[in-house]
Amino acid sequence: MLDSLWPLITTPWTLAPDTLLGATLLAVIAALAGEAMWRVLRWPRLIGYVLVGTALAMAGRGAQGDEPALRVAIDGALALLLFEAGARLKLAWLARNPWLLATSVAEALLTGIAVFVALSALGLPREVATPLAIVAVCVSPAVLQRVVGELHAAGQVTERALALAALNTLYAVLALKLLSAGLLLSDPTTWLEALSPVMFSFFGSILLGAALGEGLALIARRFDLREDNSMVLLLAFVLLALVIAKTLQLSALLVPLLAGIWLANRSERPWVWPRHFGSAGSVLVLIMFVAVSSAWNLDALKAAFGTALALVGARALAKTVAVVALARPSGLGLQQALCLSVALTPMSATAWVLMLDFVARHPGVGASLMPVLLACLALLELAAPLALMGTLRRAGEVDIVPVHREGPR
């Protein structure tokens, strides 16, 4: 028996993420690393997943983003997380505190402008600097939700960070779709044949998101979708909408986010879901974080380190200036505003998927765009969750459950 098992143990490709055995082993290792982070250091499990992905990246075994099975898992995880992010966003809160909406708009605009100016100053052409500036606006709802949920964080900084992340994701998705449409329609040889698909994709995504949200709102009148037994129904509806969106070439990011926003504002009750829609959702989230944190490589980091550092620095400075400048009228103290600006650091799976989809439609700029984004992921994928954890603790909004109180999962 040992002779038959020995090739599996010694063959290098057994740990490759693109094989069934390799993917299974990586999932087990990532789950164990996440549990170790939580039980030993009281750090979110996400950090363990990211460490496994980082090790893969440094070994040259990272995800490329074009593997069909992996992309299905990432799209599924993002759909669930973006739906949850949208379901936390109450428009009535923005109406009662318009300065919060003003903070969101100002922070997004200033971030895009600052990053565009910084990249242009480094000599990047406009067709490269513009999509990178738009993607830089995005704040990862996935990282925020995971860290906030596991640290049991609650308070003004936490709630505002979640709201701003949802809004910024909405801005970035819409802006990048408009940019992509503009590039297609500006070409005199392709604009006529591109007009119908562009209009269908844009308005179809909005309509499908509204339809999903309205359908779930109608179902919620008879079922409590937050119960574990009804969670399968909700999960199935979200994944069904994702399949329809992919089939019709609609936005797989915009549809679940709008559906969550629609559902949240059709009911006066707060929509707080069990952890990522149960065990199936948690597995998808684990796979997504390992894949995204492994997407970069050492060559991309070396080639674009300076540019990525400038992007990350300009992004952080712009978000801090906007949040601090509007802190007082929006009801925040200076320390809370600084904590909120740090909480807006994560830029993970959403940014990666946005750029992958953009490059697929405009392959001519892919060679210049992807190394910069991958280098940004290398810089932020581990640092951002740690910074978020530290700033939530600094804000006094963390309530970690002790180890002896945790029951079986």
ChimeraX attribute file (.defattr): number of C-alpha atoms within 10 A of each C-alpha:
attribute: neighborCount
match mode: 1-to-1
recipient: residues
	/A:1	5
	/A:2	7
	/A:3	7
	/A:4	8
	/A:5	9
	/A:6	10
	/A:7	11
	/A:8	13
	/A:9	12
	/A:10	9
	/A:11	9
	/A:12	10
	/A:13	14
	/A:14	17
	/A:15	19
	/A:16	17
	/A:17	21
	/A:18	16
	/A:19	12
	/A:20	12
	/A:21	15
	/A:22	16
	/A:23	17
	/A:24	13
	/A:25	16
	/A:26	21
	/A:27	19
	/A:28	12
	/A:29	15
	/A:30	25
	/A:31	20
	/A:32	15
	/A:33	19
	/A:34	22
	/A:35	20
	/A:36	17
	/A:37	18
	/A:38	19
	/A:39	13
	/A:40	9
	/A:41	9
	/A:42	16
	/A:43	22
	/A:44	23
	/A:45	22
	/A:46	26
	/A:47	27
	/A:48	25
	/A:49	31
	/A:50	25
	/A:51	20
	/A:52	22
	/A:53	29
	/A:54	25
	/A:55	15
	/A:56	24
	/A:57	22
	/A:58	15
	/A:59	12
	/A:60	15
	/A:61	20
	/A:62	23
	/A:63	23
	/A:64	15
	/A:65	17
	/A:66	10
	/A:67	10
	/A:68	9
	/A:69	10
	/A:70	20
	/A:71	17
	/A:72	16
	/A:73	19
	/A:74	23
	/A:75	23
	/A:76	23
	/A:77	26
	/A:78	26
	/A:79	25
	/A:80	26
	/A:81	26
	/A:82	31
	/A:83	27
	/A:84	26
	/A:85	29
	/A:86	28
	/A:87	25
	/A:88	22
	/A:89	27
	/A:90	20
	/A:91	15
	/A:92	11
	/A:93	12
	/A:94	14
	/A:95	11
	/A:96	10
	/A:97	14
	/A:98	14
	/A:99	17
	/A:100	23
	/A:101	19
	/A:102	16
	/A:103	21
	/A:104	25
	/A:105	17
	/A:106	19
	/A:107	26
	/A:108	28
	/A:109	19
	/A:110	21
	/A:111	28
	/A:112	26
	/A:113	19
	/A:114	22
	/A:115	28
	/A:116	26
	/A:117	19
	/A:118	19
	/A:119	23
	/A:120	15
	/A:121	11
	/A:122	13
	/A:123	11
	/A:124	17
	/A:125	13
	/A:126	13
	/A:127	14
	/A:128	19
	/A:129	23
	/A:130	21
	/A:131	23
	/A:132	23
	/A:133	25
	/A:134	27
	/A:135	26
	/A:136	26
	/A:137	31
	/A:138	29
	/A:139	28
	/A:140	25
	/A:141	29
	/A:142	27
	/A:143	24
	/A:144	24
	/A:145	22
	/A:146	19
	/A:147	21
	/A:148	23
	/A:149	17
	/A:150	19
	/A:151	21
	/A:152	13
	/A:153	21
	/A:154	16
	/A:155	13
	/A:156	14
	/A:157	23
	/A:158	23
	/A:159	16
	/A:160	17
	/A:161	24
	/A:162	24
	/A:163	23
	/A:164	24
	/A:165	31
	/A:166	28
	/A:167	23
	/A:168	26
	/A:169	27
	/A:170	19
	/A:171	21
	/A:172	25
	/A:173	21
	/A:174	17
	/A:175	16
	/A:176	21
	/A:177	20
	/A:178	14
	/A:179	17
	/A:180	19
	/A:181	20
	/A:182	14
	/A:183	15
	/A:184	20
	/A:185	17
	/A:186	13
	/A:187	11
	/A:188	8
	/A:189	10
	/A:190	12
	/A:191	16
	/A:192	13
	/A:193	11
	/A:194	15
	/A:195	14
	/A:196	10
	/A:197	15
	/A:198	21
	/A:199	12
	/A:200	14
	/A:201	18
	/A:202	18
	/A:203	13
	/A:204	19
	/A:205	23
	/A:206	19
	/A:207	15
	/A:208	22
	/A:209	30
	/A:210	21
	/A:211	18
	/A:212	22
	/A:213	28
	/A:214	17
	/A:215	14
	/A:216	22
	/A:217	20
	/A:218	13
	/A:219	14
	/A:220	16
	/A:221	10
	/A:222	8
	/A:223	14
	/A:224	12
	/A:225	21
	/A:226	15
	/A:227	12
	/A:228	13
	/A:229	11
	/A:230	14
	/A:231	18
	/A:232	15
	/A:233	14
	/A:234	18
	/A:235	19
	/A:236	11
	/A:237	16
	/A:238	24
	/A:239	17
	/A:240	14
	/A:241	20
	/A:242	26
	/A:243	17
	/A:244	15
	/A:245	22
	/A:246	14
	/A:247	9
	/A:248	14
	/A:249	16
	/A:250	23
	/A:251	24
	/A:252	23
	/A:253	26
	/A:254	25
	/A:255	28
	/A:256	33
	/A:257	29
	/A:258	27
	/A:259	29
	/A:260	29
	/A:261	24
	/A:262	25
	/A:263	28
	/A:264	25
	/A:265	20
	/A:266	14
	/A:267	13
	/A:268	10
	/A:269	8
	/A:270	12
	/A:271	20
	/A:272	13
	/A:273	16
	/A:274	13
	/A:275	13
	/A:276	21
	/A:277	20
	/A:278	14
	/A:279	12
	/A:280	12
	/A:281	20
	/A:282	15
	/A:283	15
	/A:284	20
	/A:285	25
	/A:286	22
	/A:287	22
	/A:288	27
	/A:289	27
	/A:290	28
	/A:291	28
	/A:292	29
	/A:293	27
	/A:294	29
	/A:295	25
	/A:296	30
	/A:297	23
	/A:298	15
	/A:299	13
	/A:300	17
	/A:301	21
	/A:302	11
	/A:303	13
	/A:304	20
	/A:305	20
	/A:306	14
	/A:307	21
	/A:308	22
	/A:309	16
	/A:310	17
	/A:311	26
	/A:312	20
	/A:313	14
	/A:314	23
	/A:315	26
	/A:316	19
	/A:317	17
	/A:318	22
	/A:319	28
	/A:320	22
	/A:321	18
	/A:322	22
	/A:323	26
	/A:324	22
	/A:325	16
	/A:326	19
	/A:327	21
	/A:328	13
	/A:329	13
	/A:330	18
	/A:331	14
	/A:332	18
	/A:333	13
	/A:334	14
	/A:335	13
	/A:336	22
	/A:337	25
	/A:338	20
	/A:339	25
	/A:340	28
	/A:341	24
	/A:342	22
	/A:343	25
	/A:344	28
	/A:345	26
	/A:346	26
	/A:347	27
	/A:348	25
	/A:349	25
	/A:350	24
	/A:351	24
	/A:352	19
	/A:353	19
	/A:354	22
	/A:355	21
	/A:356	19
	/A:357	16
	/A:358	19
	/A:359	19
	/A:360	12
	/A:361	15
	/A:362	13
	/A:363	13
	/A:364	11
	/A:365	15
	/A:366	16
	/A:367	11
	/A:368	17
	/A:369	22
	/A:370	20
	/A:371	22
	/A:372	24
	/A:373	27
	/A:374	24
	/A:375	27
	/A:376	25
	/A:377	28
	/A:378	25
	/A:379	17
	/A:380	20
	/A:381	26
	/A:382	20
	/A:383	14
	/A:384	23
	/A:385	24
	/A:386	17
	/A:387	18
	/A:388	24
	/A:389	20
	/A:390	17
	/A:391	22
	/A:392	25
	/A:393	16
	/A:394	13
	/A:395	20
	/A:396	14
	/A:397	18
	/A:398	21
	/A:399	14
	/A:400	14
	/A:401	12
	/A:402	9
	/A:403	11
	/A:404	6
	/A:405	7
	/A:406	8
	/A:407	6
	/A:408	4
	/A:409	4
